[in-house]
């Protein structure tokens, strides 16, 4: 297996790129299994002269509404700085993502009583499509989002926040369960996330995704992104979207999202895997995935290569696998090679909150991908977005990006 390393100057353009969380991505021509060069655009490229290739790299696809589709768990993040005693009391690791159990009910009540509690629209996929739309700016509503909320105050907040972010959110609204929440317990550079899915867990394919008006929005898209978290809710919805993307030779992206997904939802994950064109994940998730699949290696480059080679339906697109490793090089499959992408450091004192950094990276990446930008630009856009978000509380952003 050939492992190459992208030289550091490669990334210095990514001003202040954040090294902290899920921050770097894969290479390869998105459209062609034959290509191994990491700066080709993702469209299918036939043989062309150097001059033509250079011109094509500078092109920008014309954007229109609903080109980027996301589906997942819409949650309201309840964020507060806590101490180690608080984590210990509820048996939380400093840096983790888990689903809430009965014992965590009190946690939400205690967190809300604390002094500085902040409420932010959250949910992994919703964060990513919102960041993508923020990076794109105009036209509005390039990003579409589907998910389930309750008919309550928190649900109204999520609708308002999606509208402010110019995301075309179409929520399935029901009144049996309240809108989902996620407790973000911040200690220093770490965040421990406890998600109470509630309404988010009530998404129904036949009551929302299958409706003609909604399915038309799915068909309008050319890039799809669903975080692995949604496998716990509606795997049949994910499969319907993934199969559509594969049949129509469009791009379907997914995220391993958390170790518990590979551990406890391996069966639905592996049913979707043949349709995945781009797979994101971090080093912990990659290690757990490898263990669950019996890869018998803890070498991250080897895990990436083995993951790339898992069975795939649409053979016109070679799967691209992207594993980030916090401050260390990200690992990505580029054609037949595995490439290491270094990250540019950020001053630790500038880090306010790492919650949402990984989602932001994916969002920045998707914003460039949907515009058919070359891979280098997708990576740089991802770095930029995460770098902005990591300096703020929650997955929030200034009015406009300063990205060129």
C-alpha positions as CSV (number, residue, x, y, z in Angstrom):
1,X,0.0,0.0,0.0
2,X,1.4,3.4,-1.0
3,X,1.1,6.1,1.6
4,X,1.9,9.6,0.4
5,X,2.1,12.8,2.5
6,X,1.0,16.1,1.2
7,X,3.7,18.6,2.0
8,X,2.8,21.2,4.6
9,X,3.0,24.2,2.3
10,X,0.0,22.6,0.5
11,X,-2.2,23.8,3.3
12,X,-0.7,27.1,4.3
13,X,-3.4,28.7,2.1
14,X,-5.9,27.6,4.6
15,X,-5.4,30.6,6.8
16,X,-5.5,29.6,10.5
17,X,-6.8,26.1,9.7
18,X,-7.9,24.4,12.8
19,X,-6.0,21.3,13.9
20,X,-8.4,20.5,16.7
21,X,-11.1,18.3,15.4
22,X,-12.4,16.6,12.3
23,X,-10.2,18.6,10.0
24,X,-9.0,17.3,6.7
25,X,-10.3,15.3,3.9
26,X,-9.8,13.0,1.1
27,X,-8.7,13.2,-2.4
28,X,-9.3,11.8,-5.8
29,X,-11.5,12.8,-8.7
30,X,-15.0,12.4,-7.4
31,X,-16.3,11.1,-10.7
32,X,-13.6,8.7,-11.8
33,X,-12.3,5.5,-10.4
34,X,-9.2,5.7,-12.6
35,X,-7.9,9.0,-11.4
36,X,-5.5,9.3,-8.5
37,X,-4.7,13.0,-8.5
38,X,-6.0,14.9,-5.5
39,X,-6.7,18.2,-7.3
40,X,-9.1,17.0,-10.0
41,X,-12.7,18.1,-9.9
42,X,-15.3,15.6,-9.0
43,X,-17.1,15.6,-12.4
44,X,-16.3,12.8,-14.8
45,X,-13.2,14.0,-16.6
46,X,-12.1,12.6,-20.0
47,X,-8.6,13.0,-21.3
48,X,-7.9,16.7,-21.6
49,X,-4.9,19.0,-22.1
50,X,-3.2,20.7,-19.2
51,X,-4.7,24.0,-20.3
52,X,-8.3,22.6,-20.4
53,X,-7.7,21.0,-17.0
54,X,-6.6,24.3,-15.5
55,X,-9.6,26.0,-16.9
56,X,-12.0,23.4,-15.6
57,X,-10.5,23.7,-12.1
58,X,-11.4,27.4,-12.0
59,X,-15.0,26.9,-13.0
60,X,-17.8,27.2,-10.5
61,X,-21.1,25.3,-11.0
62,X,-24.2,27.3,-11.2
63,X,-26.0,27.0,-7.9
64,X,-29.7,26.7,-7.5
65,X,-32.2,25.8,-4.7
66,X,-32.2,22.4,-3.1
67,X,-28.9,21.1,-4.7
68,X,-27.6,19.9,-1.4
69,X,-29.8,17.5,0.6
70,X,-29.4,16.6,4.3
71,X,-31.6,14.5,6.6
72,X,-31.1,13.8,10.3
73,X,-31.9,14.6,13.9
74,X,-32.8,18.2,14.5
75,X,-31.9,19.0,18.1
76,X,-31.7,22.1,20.3
77,X,-28.3,22.2,21.9
78,X,-28.3,23.2,25.6
79,X,-24.7,24.2,26.2
80,X,-23.0,25.0,29.6
81,X,-19.5,24.9,31.1
82,X,-19.4,22.2,33.8
83,X,-16.7,20.7,36.1
84,X,-15.3,17.2,36.5
85,X,-17.7,16.5,39.4
86,X,-20.7,17.1,37.1
87,X,-19.3,14.6,34.5
88,X,-18.5,12.0,37.2
89,X,-22.0,12.3,38.7
90,X,-23.6,11.3,35.4
91,X,-20.8,8.9,34.4
92,X,-19.8,11.0,31.3
93,X,-16.4,10.9,29.5
94,X,-15.0,14.4,28.9
95,X,-15.1,14.0,25.1
96,X,-17.9,11.7,23.9
97,X,-21.3,11.5,22.3
98,X,-24.0,9.3,23.7
99,X,-27.8,8.8,23.6
100,X,-29.6,9.9,26.8
101,X,-30.9,7.2,29.1
102,X,-33.4,7.5,32.0
103,X,-30.6,8.3,34.4
104,X,-29.7,11.4,32.4
105,X,-33.1,13.1,32.8
106,X,-31.9,14.9,35.9
107,X,-28.8,16.0,34.0
108,X,-30.9,18.2,31.6
109,X,-32.8,19.7,34.6
110,X,-29.5,20.5,36.4
111,X,-27.8,21.9,33.3
112,X,-30.7,24.4,32.7
113,X,-30.4,25.6,36.3
114,X,-26.8,26.6,35.8
115,X,-25.8,30.2,35.2
116,X,-24.6,30.6,31.7
117,X,-26.7,28.2,29.6
118,X,-26.8,28.8,25.9
119,X,-29.4,27.5,23.4
120,X,-28.3,26.8,19.8
121,X,-29.9,25.0,16.9
122,X,-28.0,21.7,16.6
123,X,-28.1,18.2,15.4
124,X,-25.1,16.9,13.4
125,X,-26.5,16.9,9.9
126,X,-28.5,20.1,10.4
127,X,-25.3,21.8,11.5
128,X,-23.4,20.7,8.4
129,X,-26.0,21.8,5.9
130,X,-26.4,25.1,7.7
131,X,-22.7,25.8,7.6
132,X,-22.7,24.8,3.9
133,X,-25.4,27.4,3.2
134,X,-23.5,30.0,5.2
135,X,-20.4,29.4,3.2
136,X,-22.4,29.6,-0.1
137,X,-24.4,32.7,1.0
138,X,-26.4,33.1,-2.2
139,X,-28.6,31.8,-3.6
140,X,-30.6,31.1,-0.4
141,X,-32.0,27.6,0.1
142,X,-29.3,25.7,-1.8
143,X,-29.4,23.4,1.2
144,X,-32.5,21.3,2.1
145,X,-33.0,19.6,5.4
146,X,-35.5,16.9,6.6
147,X,-36.0,15.8,10.2
148,X,-38.7,15.5,12.9
149,X,-39.6,18.0,15.6
150,X,-42.4,18.6,18.2
151,X,-45.1,21.1,18.0
152,X,-43.6,23.2,20.9
153,X,-41.5,26.2,21.8
154,X,-38.1,24.4,21.1
155,X,-39.5,23.3,17.7
156,X,-40.4,26.9,16.9
157,X,-36.9,28.0,17.8
158,X,-35.4,25.4,15.4
159,X,-37.7,26.6,12.6
160,X,-36.8,30.2,13.2
161,X,-33.0,29.4,13.2
162,X,-33.2,27.3,10.0
163,X,-35.0,30.3,8.3
164,X,-32.4,32.7,9.6
165,X,-29.7,30.4,8.1
166,X,-31.6,30.4,4.8
167,X,-31.8,26.6,4.8
168,X,-34.9,25.1,3.2
169,X,-36.0,23.0,6.2
170,X,-39.1,20.8,5.8
171,X,-39.8,19.3,9.3
172,X,-42.1,16.4,10.0
173,X,-44.0,17.8,12.9
174,X,-45.8,15.6,15.4
175,X,-47.2,16.2,18.9
176,X,-46.5,12.9,20.6
177,X,-42.9,13.7,21.6
178,X,-41.2,17.1,22.4
179,X,-38.5,18.5,20.2
180,X,-35.2,16.7,20.8
181,X,-32.4,18.3,22.8
182,X,-28.7,17.7,23.2
183,X,-26.8,18.6,26.4
184,X,-23.3,19.9,25.6
185,X,-21.3,19.7,28.8
186,X,-18.1,21.8,28.2
187,X,-14.9,21.2,30.3
188,X,-11.9,23.2,28.9
189,X,-11.3,22.0,25.3
190,X,-13.6,19.0,25.7
191,X,-17.3,18.6,25.1
192,X,-19.4,15.7,26.2
193,X,-22.7,15.4,24.3
194,X,-25.8,13.7,25.6
195,X,-28.6,13.6,23.1
196,X,-32.2,13.2,24.0
197,X,-33.7,12.5,20.6
198,X,-37.4,12.6,21.6
199,X,-39.2,13.9,18.5
200,X,-36.1,13.4,16.3
201,X,-36.7,9.7,16.9
202,X,-40.2,9.8,15.4
203,X,-39.2,10.5,11.8
204,X,-41.4,8.3,9.5
205,X,-40.5,7.6,5.9
206,X,-44.1,7.0,4.8
207,X,-45.4,10.1,6.5
208,X,-42.8,12.5,5.2
209,X,-40.0,11.3,2.8
210,X,-42.4,9.4,0.6
211,X,-44.8,12.4,0.1
212,X,-44.6,13.6,-3.5
213,X,-43.8,17.2,-2.6
214,X,-40.9,16.1,-0.4
215,X,-39.5,13.4,-2.6
216,X,-39.3,16.0,-5.5
217,X,-36.9,18.0,-3.3
218,X,-34.8,14.9,-2.9
219,X,-34.7,14.4,-6.7
220,X,-33.6,18.0,-7.2
221,X,-30.4,17.5,-5.2
222,X,-27.0,16.3,-6.6
223,X,-25.1,15.9,-3.3
224,X,-26.5,14.1,-0.3
225,X,-25.3,14.0,3.3
226,X,-26.6,12.1,6.2
227,X,-24.7,11.6,9.5
228,X,-24.5,8.1,10.9
229,X,-26.6,9.2,13.9
230,X,-29.8,8.9,11.7
231,X,-29.2,5.2,11.4
232,X,-30.8,4.9,14.9
233,X,-34.0,6.5,13.7
234,X,-34.9,5.7,10.1
235,X,-32.5,3.4,8.2
236,X,-35.2,2.8,5.6
237,X,-35.3,6.5,4.8
238,X,-31.5,6.6,4.4
239,X,-31.6,3.6,2.1
240,X,-34.2,5.1,-0.1
241,X,-32.1,8.3,-0.6
242,X,-28.8,6.4,-0.9
243,X,-30.3,4.1,-3.6
244,X,-31.6,7.1,-5.5
245,X,-28.2,8.8,-5.5
246,X,-26.5,5.6,-6.6
247,X,-29.0,4.9,-9.4
248,X,-28.7,8.5,-10.8
249,X,-24.9,8.6,-10.4
250,X,-25.1,11.4,-7.8
251,X,-22.9,11.8,-4.7
252,X,-24.0,10.3,-1.4
253,X,-21.9,11.2,1.7
254,X,-22.1,9.7,5.2
255,X,-20.4,10.0,8.5
256,X,-19.5,7.3,11.0
257,X,-20.5,9.9,13.6
258,X,-19.7,8.1,16.9
259,X,-18.2,4.8,18.0
260,X,-21.6,3.5,19.3
261,X,-23.0,3.6,15.7
262,X,-20.5,1.0,14.5
263,X,-20.9,-1.0,17.7
264,X,-24.7,-1.2,18.0
265,X,-26.0,-0.2,14.6
266,X,-23.5,-2.1,12.4
267,X,-26.2,-4.0,10.5
268,X,-28.1,-0.9,9.1
269,X,-24.7,0.9,8.6
270,X,-23.4,-2.0,6.4
271,X,-26.7,-2.1,4.5
272,X,-26.1,1.6,3.4
273,X,-22.3,1.3,2.9
274,X,-22.5,0.0,-0.7
275,X,-24.1,3.3,-1.7
276,X,-21.6,5.5,0.1
277,X,-19.4,7.6,-2.2
278,X,-17.7,9.7,0.5
279,X,-17.3,8.5,4.1
280,X,-16.2,10.8,6.9
281,X,-15.0,9.8,10.4
282,X,-12.4,10.5,13.1
283,X,-9.7,8.3,14.4
284,X,-11.7,6.9,17.3
285,X,-14.7,6.0,15.0
286,X,-12.4,4.5,12.4
287,X,-10.7,2.3,15.0
288,X,-14.1,1.1,16.3
289,X,-15.4,0.5,12.8
290,X,-12.3,-1.6,12.0
291,X,-12.6,-3.7,15.1
292,X,-16.3,-4.4,14.4
293,X,-15.5,-5.4,10.8
294,X,-12.6,-7.6,11.9
295,X,-10.0,-5.7,9.9
296,X,-7.3,-6.8,12.3
297,X,-5.3,-3.6,12.0
298,X,-5.0,-0.4,14.0
299,X,-3.1,1.3,11.3
300,X,-5.4,4.2,10.2
301,X,-4.2,4.3,6.6
302,X,-4.8,0.6,6.2
303,X,-8.3,1.0,7.8
304,X,-9.0,3.7,5.2
305,X,-7.9,1.5,2.4
306,X,-9.9,-1.5,3.6
307,X,-13.0,0.7,4.0
308,X,-12.6,2.1,0.5
309,X,-12.5,-1.5,-0.8
310,X,-15.7,-2.6,0.8
311,X,-18.4,-3.6,-1.8
312,X,-19.9,-0.7,-3.7
313,X,-23.0,-0.5,-6.0
314,X,-22.1,2.4,-8.3
315,X,-18.7,1.3,-9.6
316,X,-18.4,4.5,-11.7
317,X,-17.3,6.3,-8.6
318,X,-14.6,4.9,-6.4
319,X,-15.3,5.4,-2.7
320,X,-13.4,8.2,-1.0
321,X,-12.6,7.7,2.7
322,X,-11.6,10.5,5.0
323,X,-10.4,9.9,8.6
324,X,-9.4,12.9,10.7
325,X,-7.1,12.6,13.7
326,X,-7.5,15.8,15.7
327,X,-4.1,17.6,15.7
328,X,-2.5,14.8,13.6
329,X,-2.5,14.4,9.8
330,X,-5.8,13.4,8.3
331,X,-5.9,10.2,6.3
332,X,-7.6,10.0,2.9
333,X,-7.9,7.6,0.1
334,X,-6.8,9.1,-3.2
335,X,-7.4,6.6,-6.0
336,X,-5.2,3.6,-5.1
337,X,-3.1,5.6,-2.7
338,X,-3.6,6.7,0.9
339,X,-2.6,10.3,1.4
340,X,-1.8,12.1,4.6
341,X,-3.1,15.7,4.8
342,X,-1.4,17.8,7.5
343,X,-3.4,20.3,9.4
344,X,-2.3,23.8,10.3
345,X,-2.1,24.6,14.0
346,X,-4.4,27.0,15.8
347,X,-3.4,28.8,19.0
348,X,-4.9,26.7,21.8
349,X,-6.0,30.0,23.6
350,X,-8.3,30.8,20.6
351,X,-10.3,27.6,21.1
352,X,-13.6,28.5,22.7
353,X,-15.7,25.4,22.1
354,X,-15.0,22.3,20.0
355,X,-18.7,21.3,19.8
356,X,-19.7,21.4,16.1
357,X,-16.1,21.6,14.7
358,X,-16.5,18.3,12.9
359,X,-19.9,19.1,11.6
360,X,-18.5,22.5,10.4
361,X,-15.7,20.8,8.6
362,X,-18.1,18.7,6.6
363,X,-20.3,21.7,6.0
364,X,-17.4,23.7,4.5
365,X,-16.4,20.7,2.4
366,X,-19.9,20.2,1.1
367,X,-20.2,23.9,0.2
368,X,-17.2,23.5,-2.2
369,X,-18.3,20.0,-3.4
370,X,-21.7,21.2,-4.5
371,X,-20.0,23.9,-6.5
372,X,-17.9,21.3,-8.2
373,X,-14.7,22.8,-6.9
374,X,-11.5,20.9,-6.9
375,X,-10.7,18.7,-4.0
376,X,-8.0,21.1,-2.6
377,X,-10.7,23.7,-2.3
378,X,-13.1,21.4,-0.6
379,X,-10.5,20.7,2.0
380,X,-9.6,24.3,2.4
381,X,-13.2,25.3,2.8
382,X,-13.7,22.6,5.4
383,X,-10.6,23.9,7.3
384,X,-11.8,27.5,7.2
385,X,-15.4,26.7,8.4
386,X,-14.1,24.6,11.4
387,X,-11.6,27.3,12.2
388,X,-14.3,29.9,12.5
389,X,-16.7,27.7,14.5
390,X,-14.1,26.5,17.0
391,X,-13.6,30.1,18.2
392,X,-17.2,30.5,19.1
393,X,-19.7,28.9,21.5
394,X,-21.9,26.2,19.8
395,X,-22.1,25.7,16.1
396,X,-22.6,29.4,15.4
397,X,-21.1,31.7,12.8
398,X,-20.6,35.4,12.0
399,X,-22.8,37.1,9.4
400,X,-20.6,36.3,6.4
401,X,-17.6,34.1,5.8
402,X,-14.3,35.7,4.9
403,X,-13.2,32.9,2.6
404,X,-11.6,33.4,-0.8
